[in-house]
Amino acid sequence: MSASVVIARKELKGFFLTPTFYIIAGVICVILSLLFPVHFTIFVTAAQMAAQQIGGGGQQANIHYGLYLRHLNYLNLLLIFVVPAMTMKMFAEEKKMRTFDLLLTAPVTSWDIVWGKFLAVSGAVLAIMLIALLYPLITLMFVKQIHWPSLILAFSGIFILSLVYVAMNLFCSSLTGSVLIAFILSVILNISIWFVGIGVEVVDSQWARDLFEHISLSNQLSGLVQGTLRTQSIAFFISAIALFLFLAERVVESHRWRAS
């Protein structure tokens, strides 16, 4: 068993054996349980009015856009704050408790440390994603069927976006020994990346516009959540994850050199 898997299992066990994860999951359940019925009622009312106007059904035709995407938008908003709460202790708290120095002296590489913690937080986020998936499944009680490819692809898009959050927030946690600072930096970074695409509106150069369109998070995510698989978007998210994991690894390695 590789060192990164051992670290991932240890960290993941720490998530599920402490009340922090269950408090976070509970808060998410409460918020989504309050919002989803309201959005479902609004969607049904709108669908019935549209059916009366066009003289036909079609409630299921737009349920993905009228209900599920709205559910995912709120889930993404929650993840912007939830992922920092999960990652803030990964490095910052260990530095504060002096256990990080012990980890650096263990026979593991910096990549093992970063990758192991990334896998652990990703597993915890996946558990939250599965909880959120229960809400669309409840609609099977009221509609005949769900277009599974679109739903699964949309949730996969939000999940891979959450992995970008995890990588970025691990990097933020590696920069400081303060849990609070790590959380604040992570939230700021998570919010800031959504405004990158604004550059399209403020630059005149065509190549600059093309660049901002390419690195625009909303532009890359839109196809996935709407049920369209685009390899360009997958490559973009994987590249972003790899970049921030690399930066986190460099920070960890610099601590190792200073400690030696």
C-alpha positions as a Markdown table, in Angstrom:
| # | Residue | x | y | z |
|---|---|---|---|---|
| 1 | Met | 0.0 | 0.0 | 0.0 |
| 2 | Ser | 1.4 | 3.4 | -1.0 |
| 3 | Ala | 2.2 | 6.1 | 1.5 |
| 4 | Ser | -0.4 | 8.4 | 0.0 |
| 5 | Val | -3.2 | 5.8 | 0.5 |
| 6 | Val | -2.1 | 5.3 | 4.1 |
| 7 | Ile | -2.3 | 9.1 | 4.7 |
| 8 | Ala | -5.6 | 9.3 | 2.9 |
| 9 | Arg | -7.1 | 6.5 | 5.0 |
| 10 | Lys | -5.9 | 8.1 | 8.2 |
| 11 | Glu | -7.3 | 11.5 | 7.3 |
| 12 | Leu | -10.6 | 10.2 | 6.0 |
| 13 | Lys | -11.0 | 8.1 | 9.2 |
| 14 | Gly | -10.4 | 11.3 | 11.1 |
| 15 | Phe | -13.2 | 13.0 | 9.1 |
| 16 | Phe | -15.8 | 10.3 | 9.8 |
| 17 | Leu | -14.9 | 9.8 | 13.5 |
| 18 | Thr | -15.1 | 13.4 | 14.5 |
| 19 | Pro | -18.3 | 15.5 | 14.8 |
| 20 | Thr | -17.1 | 18.2 | 12.4 |
| 21 | Phe | -18.0 | 16.3 | 9.3 |
| 22 | Tyr | -21.4 | 15.4 | 10.6 |
| 23 | Ile | -22.1 | 19.0 | 11.7 |
| 24 | Ile | -21.2 | 20.2 | 8.2 |
| 25 | Ala | -23.3 | 17.5 | 6.5 |
| 26 | Gly | -26.2 | 18.2 | 8.9 |
| 27 | Val | -26.1 | 22.0 | 8.1 |
| 28 | Ile | -26.1 | 21.2 | 4.3 |
| 29 | Cys | -29.0 | 18.8 | 4.7 |
| 30 | Val | -31.0 | 21.4 | 6.6 |
| 31 | Ile | -30.4 | 24.1 | 4.0 |
| 32 | Leu | -31.1 | 21.9 | 1.0 |
| 33 | Ser | -34.2 | 20.4 | 2.7 |
| 34 | Leu | -35.5 | 23.9 | 3.1 |
| 35 | Leu | -34.7 | 25.1 | -0.4 |
| 36 | Phe | -35.4 | 22.0 | -2.5 |
| 37 | Pro | -39.2 | 21.7 | -1.7 |
| 38 | Val | -39.6 | 25.4 | -2.4 |
| 39 | His | -37.9 | 25.1 | -5.8 |
| 40 | Phe | -39.8 | 21.9 | -6.6 |
| 41 | Thr | -43.1 | 23.7 | -5.9 |
| 42 | Ile | -42.1 | 26.7 | -8.0 |
| 43 | Phe | -41.1 | 24.4 | -10.9 |
| 44 | Val | -44.3 | 22.3 | -10.7 |
| 45 | Thr | -46.4 | 25.5 | -10.7 |
| 46 | Ala | -44.5 | 26.9 | -13.7 |
| 47 | Ala | -44.8 | 23.6 | -15.6 |
| 48 | Gln | -48.5 | 23.4 | -15.0 |
| 49 | Met | -49.0 | 26.9 | -16.2 |
| 50 | Ala | -46.9 | 26.3 | -19.3 |
| 51 | Ala | -48.8 | 23.1 | -20.0 |
| 52 | Gln | -52.1 | 24.9 | -19.9 |
| 53 | Gln | -50.8 | 27.6 | -22.3 |
| 54 | Ile | -49.4 | 25.2 | -24.9 |
| 55 | Gly | -52.2 | 22.6 | -24.4 |
| 56 | Gly | -49.8 | 19.7 | -23.5 |
| 57 | Gly | -47.6 | 18.2 | -20.9 |
| 58 | Gly | -43.9 | 18.3 | -20.8 |
| 59 | Gln | -43.2 | 18.6 | -17.0 |
| 60 | Gln | -40.2 | 16.3 | -17.3 |
| 61 | Ala | -38.7 | 18.0 | -20.4 |
| 62 | Asn | -37.2 | 20.9 | -18.5 |
| 63 | Ile | -36.9 | 19.5 | -15.0 |
| 64 | His | -33.2 | 19.3 | -15.4 |
| 65 | Tyr | -33.0 | 23.1 | -16.1 |
| 66 | Gly | -35.9 | 24.2 | -14.0 |
| 67 | Leu | -35.1 | 22.3 | -10.8 |
| 68 | Tyr | -31.9 | 20.2 | -10.8 |
| 69 | Leu | -29.5 | 23.0 | -12.0 |
| 70 | Arg | -31.0 | 25.4 | -9.4 |
| 71 | His | -30.3 | 22.7 | -6.8 |
| 72 | Leu | -26.7 | 22.3 | -8.1 |
| 73 | Asn | -26.2 | 26.1 | -8.0 |
| 74 | Tyr | -27.0 | 26.2 | -4.3 |
| 75 | Leu | -24.9 | 23.1 | -3.7 |
| 76 | Asn | -21.9 | 24.9 | -5.4 |
| 77 | Leu | -22.5 | 28.0 | -3.3 |
| 78 | Leu | -22.4 | 25.8 | -0.1 |
| 79 | Leu | -19.2 | 24.0 | -1.3 |
| 80 | Ile | -17.4 | 27.4 | -1.7 |
| 81 | Phe | -17.6 | 27.6 | 2.2 |
| 82 | Val | -17.7 | 23.9 | 3.1 |
| 83 | Val | -14.5 | 22.8 | 1.3 |
| 84 | Pro | -12.4 | 25.4 | 3.2 |
| 85 | Ala | -13.9 | 24.2 | 6.4 |
| 86 | Met | -12.6 | 20.7 | 5.5 |
| 87 | Thr | -9.2 | 21.7 | 4.2 |
| 88 | Met | -8.2 | 24.4 | 6.7 |
| 89 | Lys | -6.9 | 21.9 | 9.2 |
| 90 | Met | -5.1 | 19.7 | 6.8 |
| 91 | Phe | -1.8 | 21.6 | 7.1 |
| 92 | Ala | -2.5 | 24.7 | 9.2 |
| 93 | Glu | -3.7 | 22.8 | 12.2 |
| 94 | Glu | -0.9 | 20.3 | 12.0 |
| 95 | Lys | 1.6 | 23.1 | 12.0 |
| 96 | Lys | -0.1 | 24.6 | 15.0 |
| 97 | Met | 0.0 | 21.2 | 16.8 |
| 98 | Arg | 3.6 | 20.6 | 15.8 |
| 99 | Thr | 2.5 | 17.2 | 14.2 |
| 100 | Phe | 3.5 | 18.6 | 10.7 |
| 101 | Asp | 7.2 | 18.4 | 11.6 |
| 102 | Leu | 6.8 | 14.8 | 12.6 |
| 103 | Leu | 5.1 | 14.1 | 9.2 |
| 104 | Leu | 8.0 | 15.7 | 7.4 |
| 105 | Thr | 10.5 | 13.4 | 9.1 |
| 106 | Ala | 8.5 | 10.3 | 8.2 |
| 107 | Pro | 9.7 | 8.2 | 5.2 |
| 108 | Val | 7.2 | 9.8 | 2.8 |
| 109 | Thr | 7.6 | 12.2 | 0.0 |
| 110 | Ser | 5.9 | 15.6 | -0.2 |
| 111 | Trp | 3.8 | 14.3 | -3.0 |
| 112 | Asp | 2.6 | 11.5 | -0.8 |
| 113 | Ile | 1.5 | 14.0 | 1.8 |
| 114 | Val | -0.3 | 16.3 | -0.5 |
| 115 | Trp | -1.9 | 13.6 | -2.6 |
| 116 | Gly | -3.0 | 11.7 | 0.5 |
| 117 | Lys | -4.7 | 14.7 | 2.0 |
| 118 | Phe | -6.3 | 15.5 | -1.4 |
| 119 | Leu | -7.8 | 12.0 | -1.6 |
| 120 | Ala | -9.1 | 12.2 | 1.9 |
| 121 | Val | -10.9 | 15.6 | 1.5 |
| 122 | Ser | -12.2 | 14.4 | -1.9 |
| 123 | Gly | -13.7 | 11.4 | -0.3 |
| 124 | Ala | -15.4 | 13.5 | 2.3 |
| 125 | Val | -16.7 | 15.9 | -0.4 |
| 126 | Leu | -18.0 | 12.9 | -2.4 |
| 127 | Ala | -20.0 | 11.8 | 0.6 |
| 128 | Ile | -21.7 | 15.2 | 0.7 |
| 129 | Met | -22.3 | 15.0 | -3.1 |
| 130 | Leu | -24.1 | 11.7 | -2.6 |
| 131 | Ile | -26.3 | 13.3 | 0.1 |
| 132 | Ala | -27.2 | 16.1 | -2.3 |
| 133 | Leu | -28.0 | 13.6 | -5.0 |
| 134 | Leu | -30.8 | 12.1 | -2.8 |
| 135 | Tyr | -32.9 | 15.2 | -3.4 |
| 136 | Pro | -33.3 | 14.8 | -7.2 |
| 137 | Leu | -33.9 | 11.1 | -6.7 |
| 138 | Ile | -36.9 | 12.0 | -4.5 |
| 139 | Thr | -38.6 | 13.5 | -7.5 |
| 140 | Leu | -38.9 | 10.0 | -8.9 |
| 141 | Met | -42.0 | 9.8 | -6.7 |
| 142 | Phe | -43.6 | 12.6 | -8.7 |
| 143 | Val | -42.2 | 12.2 | -12.3 |
| 144 | Lys | -42.1 | 9.1 | -14.5 |
| 145 | Gln | -38.4 | 9.1 | -15.2 |
| 146 | Ile | -35.2 | 11.0 | -14.9 |
| 147 | His | -32.7 | 11.6 | -17.7 |
| 148 | Trp | -29.9 | 9.9 | -15.9 |
| 149 | Pro | -27.0 | 10.9 | -18.2 |
| 150 | Ser | -27.7 | 14.6 | -17.9 |
| 151 | Leu | -28.2 | 14.3 | -14.1 |
| 152 | Ile | -25.1 | 12.2 | -13.5 |
| 153 | Leu | -23.0 | 14.4 | -15.8 |
| 154 | Ala | -24.2 | 17.6 | -14.0 |
| 155 | Phe | -23.3 | 16.2 | -10.6 |
| 156 | Ser | -20.0 | 15.0 | -12.0 |
| 157 | Gly | -19.3 | 18.6 | -13.2 |
| 158 | Ile | -20.0 | 20.0 | -9.7 |
| 159 | Phe | -17.9 | 17.3 | -8.2 |
| 160 | Ile | -14.8 | 17.9 | -10.4 |
| 161 | Leu | -15.3 | 21.6 | -9.6 |
| 162 | Ser | -15.2 | 20.8 | -5.9 |
| 163 | Leu | -11.9 | 19.0 | -6.5 |
| 164 | Val | -10.6 | 22.3 | -7.8 |
| 165 | Tyr | -11.7 | 23.9 | -4.6 |
| 166 | Val | -10.0 | 21.1 | -2.6 |
| 167 | Ala | -6.7 | 21.6 | -4.5 |
| 168 | Met | -6.8 | 25.4 | -4.1 |
| 169 | Asn | -7.7 | 25.2 | -0.5 |
| 170 | Leu | -5.0 | 22.7 | 0.4 |
| 171 | Phe | -2.6 | 25.1 | -1.1 |
| 172 | Cys | -4.0 | 27.9 | 1.1 |
| 173 | Ser | -3.7 | 25.7 | 4.1 |
| 174 | Ser | -0.1 | 24.9 | 3.4 |
| 175 | Leu | 0.8 | 28.6 | 3.4 |
| 176 | Thr | -0.1 | 29.3 | 7.0 |
| 177 | Gly | -0.2 | 27.9 | 10.5 |
| 178 | Ser | -3.5 | 29.6 | 11.3 |
| 179 | Val | -6.7 | 27.7 | 10.7 |
| 180 | Leu | -8.7 | 30.9 | 10.5 |
| 181 | Ile | -6.4 | 32.5 | 8.0 |
| 182 | Ala | -6.4 | 29.3 | 5.9 |
| 183 | Phe | -10.2 | 29.3 | 5.9 |
| 184 | Ile | -10.4 | 33.0 | 4.9 |
| 185 | Leu | -7.8 | 32.7 | 2.2 |
| 186 | Ser | -9.6 | 29.6 | 0.8 |
| 187 | Val | -13.0 | 31.3 | 0.7 |
| 188 | Ile | -11.6 | 34.4 | -1.0 |
| 189 | Leu | -9.9 | 32.3 | -3.6 |
| 190 | Asn | -13.0 | 30.1 | -4.2 |
| 191 | Ile | -15.0 | 33.2 | -4.8 |
| 192 | Ser | -12.4 | 35.1 | -6.8 |
| 193 | Ile | -12.0 | 32.4 | -9.5 |
| 194 | Trp | -15.6 | 33.0 | -10.5 |
| 195 | Phe | -14.8 | 36.5 | -11.5 |
| 196 | Val | -12.0 | 35.7 | -13.8 |
| 197 | Gly | -14.4 | 35.5 | -16.8 |
| 198 | Ile | -15.3 | 39.2 | -16.3 |
| 199 | Gly | -12.0 | 40.0 | -18.1 |
| 200 | Val | -13.8 | 39.2 | -21.3 |
| 201 | Glu | -15.9 | 42.3 | -20.9 |
| 202 | Val | -13.0 | 44.7 | -20.1 |
| 203 | Val | -10.3 | 43.8 | -22.6 |
| 204 | Asp | -10.2 | 44.8 | -26.2 |
| 205 | Ser | -7.6 | 42.4 | -27.6 |
| 206 | Gln | -9.0 | 39.3 | -29.2 |
| 207 | Trp | -6.3 | 37.0 | -27.9 |
| 208 | Ala | -6.9 | 38.3 | -24.4 |
| 209 | Arg | -10.7 | 37.7 | -24.7 |
| 210 | Asp | -10.0 | 34.2 | -25.9 |
| 211 | Leu | -7.7 | 33.6 | -22.9 |
| 212 | Phe | -10.3 | 34.8 | -20.4 |
| 213 | Glu | -13.0 | 32.8 | -22.1 |
| 214 | His | -10.8 | 29.7 | -21.8 |
| 215 | Ile | -10.1 | 30.2 | -18.1 |
| 216 | Ser | -13.6 | 31.3 | -17.2 |
| 217 | Leu | -14.9 | 28.8 | -14.7 |
| 218 | Ser | -18.6 | 29.4 | -15.6 |
| 219 | Asn | -17.8 | 28.9 | -19.3 |
| 220 | Gln | -16.0 | 25.6 | -18.7 |
| 221 | Leu | -18.7 | 24.3 | -16.2 |
| 222 | Ser | -21.8 | 25.3 | -18.2 |
| 223 | Gly | -21.6 | 22.4 | -20.7 |
| 224 | Leu | -21.1 | 19.8 | -18.0 |
| 225 | Val | -24.0 | 20.9 | -15.8 |
| 226 | Gln | -26.3 | 21.1 | -18.8 |
| 227 | Gly | -25.5 | 17.5 | -19.7 |
| 228 | Thr | -22.9 | 18.0 | -22.4 |
| 229 | Leu | -19.5 | 16.2 | -22.1 |
| 230 | Arg | -16.7 | 18.4 | -23.3 |
| 231 | Thr | -13.1 | 17.1 | -23.2 |
| 232 | Gln | -11.8 | 20.6 | -23.2 |
| 233 | Ser | -13.6 | 21.3 | -19.9 |
| 234 | Ile | -12.4 | 18.1 | -18.3 |
| 235 | Ala | -8.8 | 18.9 | -19.3 |
| 236 | Phe | -9.2 | 22.4 | -17.9 |
| 237 | Phe | -10.3 | 21.2 | -14.5 |
| 238 | Ile | -7.6 | 18.5 | -14.3 |
| 239 | Ser | -5.0 | 21.1 | -15.2 |
| 240 | Ala | -6.3 | 23.4 | -12.5 |
| 241 | Ile | -6.2 | 20.6 | -9.9 |
| 242 | Ala | -2.7 | 19.6 | -10.9 |
| 243 | Leu | -1.4 | 23.2 | -10.8 |
| 244 | Phe | -2.6 | 23.8 | -7.2 |
| 245 | Leu | -1.5 | 20.4 | -6.0 |
| 246 | Phe | 1.9 | 21.1 | -7.5 |
| 247 | Leu | 2.0 | 24.5 | -5.7 |
| 248 | Ala | 1.0 | 22.8 | -2.4 |
| 249 | Glu | 3.7 | 20.2 | -2.9 |
| 250 | Arg | 6.3 | 22.9 | -3.4 |
| 251 | Val | 5.3 | 24.6 | -0.2 |
| 252 | Val | 5.5 | 21.3 | 1.7 |
| 253 | Glu | 8.9 | 20.5 | 0.2 |
| 254 | Ser | 10.2 | 24.0 | 1.2 |
| 255 | His | 9.2 | 23.2 | 4.8 |
| 256 | Arg | 11.0 | 19.9 | 4.6 |
| 257 | Trp | 14.2 | 21.7 | 3.4 |
| 258 | Arg | 13.9 | 24.2 | 6.2 |
| 259 | Ala | 13.3 | 21.5 | 8.8 |
| 260 | Ser | 16.3 | 19.4 | 7.7 |
